[in-house]
């Protein structure tokens, strides 16, 4: 169920002092980043359950648009089938549309921005700043262990593909984390700990945004 808009919600301000406004409402956006196997998906589910955020995945939005059979979805499908990368502006506009349509005003954007181009596009198109970046920090060795042990039958859960995914994350996504860290906007979580302990750290960060019941 969607959470009613709370006018008292702490919301980031732009450098010019204006609050994040989208579709006529103030919004709080948190980018969630972490390497494959860092556990961010599990923790996003916990944040949604306990703090009433809406969880948005850029990948899921793209897949949903393709399934819809819309003209935009057909174009996205063609781009992907040609082995090309979907332009950042398309992904950002899908995120924007999802946030405007939602009755909620608190959003977790999972696995985005994947790179600096994504970040710039988000800033240029949506023109709002994230509250912060929630970064799940975990060693490559631990992430490999988790991915190889989760037995979900995923084709990409083999050691060679996993290593490639790590390299992509390091080369593309870590510079985004470093950029926001330079702005004092990164909250780093030690994701190597057991899931309940990780969530205790997460809860401390999200306390200012109120519980779902509130």
N, C-alpha and C positions, 0 to 999 in steps of 0.2 A: 504494500500500500504506500502511496506517495506521502511524503511528509509535508505538512503545511508550511508555507513560507514564514519564516521567523525574521521580523524586521530588525531584531536585536542581534542577529548573527554577526560575529566578527568577520569583516570582509576586507580583503586587501585593497589598498588604494594605489592608483597609478602614480607615476612620478609627478604628474601635475596636480595631484591631490584629489582627483575625482575617484569615487568608489566604482567597483566593478558593477556595471549595469548591463543586463542582457534581456531583451524582450520585455523591458519595463520593470524588471525586478533586480534586486541585488543578488549576486551569486557568489558562492565560495567554491573555488576550483582547486583541487589538489592533484598534482601529477604524481603517479606511482611508477617508479622505475626500479629495476633490479634484474640481474642476469637470469637466464633460464634455470629454473630449479631453486630460485631464491625464496620461494614461498609467498610471493606477493599476491597471487590469486587467492590463496587460503585466507590471508589477512584482509584482503579487500572484502571477502564475504563476511568476516567478523565485523569490520567497520560498518558495513551496510546494516548488519543485524543490530549492532549495539548503538550506533550513532545516527542512523537514518539517512546516510548518504545514498545517492544513486550512483551505481557503478556503470561506467561507460567504457567499452573496449572499442578502439578504432577498428580493429580487425573484425569484430562481430558486426559493427555497423556497416562495414563494407559488404560482408557476406549477406546481411539482411537486405541491403539495397539490391544486390544481385538477384536474390530469391524473389524480390517483389516484382521483377519483370519490367520495372520502369525503364524509361529511355536512359536515365542516368545509370541504372543498374546494368543495362546491356552494354553501355560504354565501358563501365568499370570492368565487367567480365571480359570484354575484348582486350582491354589493356593488360589484364593479368594473363590471359591465354597467350598473348604475344610475348610474354616474359618480361614485360616492362613494369616499372614501378608506378603505382597510382600517384598522380600529382598531389602534393601536400594540400593544395587548395580544396580538392574534392573531399579529402578526408576531414579537413577542418570544417568545411561547410556541413558535413553530416553530423559532426560533433555539435556544432552551433545549433542546428535544427533540433537535435535530440534534447539539448538543454532548454531551448525556448519552449518546446512542446511539453516538457516535464512540469508537473506541479511542484516539484522539489526545487530547492535553491542551493543544495549542497551536492557537489559532484566529485567522484573519484574518476580520473581519466587514467586508465590502466595501460601501461606500456607505450605511453606517448608523452612527450615528443620522442620519437625514435632517433632523431638526428637534428642537427642545427637548422636544416631547412624546414622541418616540421615546426620547430619552435618559432622561427621567424614568420612562417605562414600563420600560425595561431595568433601571434601578436598583431600581425597586419590585418587579418580578416576579422577576428573576434574582438580585438582591442581590449582584452582584459588580462590582468596579471594573476598567476596562480598564488594562492595563499602561501604555499610552499611545495617543495618536491619531497615526497616520502621515498627515501632510497633504502632498499633492502640490500645491505652489504653482506656478501657471503663469499667465501673462498671458492675458487674454481674446483678444487678437489672435492669439497662438500657438495657442490651443485652437481658434479658428475655422479657422485655416489647416489644422490637422491634420484636423479633422472634415470639412471640405470636400474634402480631398485623399485621404481613405482609400478612396473609391470602393467602399463596401460595399453600395451600393444601398439604404441605410436611408431610410425615408420621413422620418425626423426630422432627416436631415442636410441641411437647407436653412437658409439664413442666418436667416430669420425665426424658425423653430422653435429653432435653436441659441441665438439671443439670448434667447428666452424661458426656455430651460433654464438659461442663465447667471443670469438674474434670480432664478429659483427657488432656485438654489444659493446665491446671495448673501444672499437674504432668509431662507432656512430653515436651510441647513447651516452657513454661516459663524458664526452665533451659537453653534453647538455647538462649533466649533473655538475660538472666543474663550473660551467657558466653561472648556474643558479647559486652554487656555493659561493662564488665571488660576490653575489648579491646578498649573501646571508640568508638564503631561502631554502637551504637543504636541511632536512631532519633525517639523520642517518640512524638506521636500525641495525643492530647486530643480528642478522638473520640466521646465523649458524646455531643459535640456541634452539631448544625445543619449542614447538609451536605455542604452548600456553605462555611461556616466558617471553617470547617475542610479542605476543598480544598484550602482555602487561606493559611493555614499553610503548606499544602503539596507543594503548588507552591513555597513557599519560599525555601524549602529544595531542590527542583528540578531545580531551576533557573540555577545553574552551568552547567546543561546538555543541555541547549538550548531548544528553542521552536521547535515544529514540523516543522514549516515553515522554520526555520534555517537549 
